[in-house]
Amino acid sequence: MQLNRYTLCMDVEKAEGYVAEIDVTKSGNGKKLLGGCGCGCLLIILVLGGLGYWAYNSMTAYVRDFEDQGYARVDGQQITIAQNEIVEGPVVYFGQQITIHGTINGDVAAMCQQLTIEGTINGNVDVFAQMVEILETGVITGNFHAEGVQLLQNNGDIRGEITGEYQLVKNSQQTEPALKTEPATE
């Protein structure tokens, strides 16, 4: 590695006529790290793009797992099952807001921000959502499994077990505490 020596002269106090000399050693041939600003910016853009791709794949992995099990996939910003509509499952919904007024015969999985169930689901329900609301006319004949649900409001009829990860449960039909804990065994 070749070293270049430079001597810098600086006026410390011009009034008194002092001059300070500083000996600076520079390494290399004056090349910039990573080829300069353009290449550094390109590297940052590539890293951010890779992180975005990874985040998208991580989020949609929940839906792909159900697709691999044979569920039909339905995508959309707002997905609504009309009151007289009958859907044959299993089906996985991927959208922002999902509203079920009708009947679904089979298991249901949903990844969304808000899920509202006003109709009947004849099967199990798996949900990855921010908020789930089961209205008075909502019926789930199987189990209900929640992943990362912040608010689960049940005013309907869940005939199976409620399991999974959720923060707050408002349940009009439940007389016991919303979150059960098993006593420790010795």
Rosetta blueprint (number, residue, H / E / L):
1 M L
2 Q L
3 L E
4 N E
5 R E
6 Y E
7 T E
8 L E
9 C E
10 M E
11 D E
12 V L
13 E L
14 K L
15 A L
16 E L
17 G L
18 Y L
19 V E
20 A E
21 E E
22 I E
23 D E
24 V E
25 T E
26 K E
27 S E
28 G L
29 N L
30 G L
31 K L
32 K L
33 L H
34 L H
35 G H
36 G L
37 C H
38 G H
39 C H
40 G H
41 C H
42 L H
43 L H
44 I H
45 I H
46 L H
47 V H
48 L H
49 G H
50 G H
51 L H
52 G H
53 Y H
54 W H
55 A H
56 Y H
57 N H
58 S H
59 M H
60 T H
61 A H
62 Y H
63 V H
64 R H
65 D H
66 F H
67 E H
68 D H
69 Q L
70 G L
71 Y L
72 A E
73 R E
74 V E
75 D E
76 G E
77 Q E
78 Q E
79 I E
80 T E
81 I E
82 A L
83 Q L
84 N L
85 E L
86 I E
87 V E
88 E E
89 G L
90 P L
91 V E
92 V E
93 Y E
94 F E
95 G E
96 Q E
97 Q E
98 I E
99 T E
100 I E
101 H L
102 G L
103 T E
104 I E
105 N E
106 G L
107 D L
108 V E
109 A E
110 A E
111 M E
112 C E
113 Q E
114 Q E
115 L E
116 T E
117 I E
118 E L
119 G L
120 T E
121 I E
122 N E
123 G L
124 N L
125 V E
126 D E
127 V E
128 F E
129 A E
130 Q E
131 M E
132 V E
133 E E
134 I E
135 L L
136 E L
137 T L
138 G L
139 V E
140 I E
141 T L
142 G L
143 N L
144 F E
145 H E
146 A E
147 E E
148 G E
149 V E
150 Q E
151 L E
152 L E
153 Q E
154 N E
155 N L
156 G L
157 D E
158 I E
159 R L
160 G L
161 E L
162 I E
163 T E
164 G E
165 E E
166 Y E
167 Q E
168 L E
169 V E
170 K E
171 N E
172 S L
173 Q L
174 Q L
175 T L
176 E L
177 P L
178 A L
179 L L
180 K L
181 T L
182 E L
183 P L
184 A L
185 T L
186 E L
